[in-house]
């Protein structure tokens, strides 16, 4: 089973909502921009019923180079994680 492409997703949403594909694409772009700015500013962005993007701090740790087996130090960094909402888990699983 093939994954749904962005174009297929835009078409499906346009048909379901009665909006044009251009309007749906614009909405997606604005939603993504809003999500990125909110996570950067507040540390999280919530899409009710779907999940939330959360900014998390990852501590420094020791890792292993898979090619040589040599131990290396991995620096601390900030990452973005997505946490799926319970309603979405229940609907899918």
PyMOL commands that set and color helices and strands:
alter all, ss='L'
color gray80, all
select helices_A, chain A and resi 6-17+21-42+86-92
alter helices_A, ss='H'
color red, helices_A
select strands_A, chain A and resi 44-47+51-58+61-64+71-74+77-84
alter strands_A, ss='S'
color yellow, strands_A
deselect
rebuild
show_as cartoon
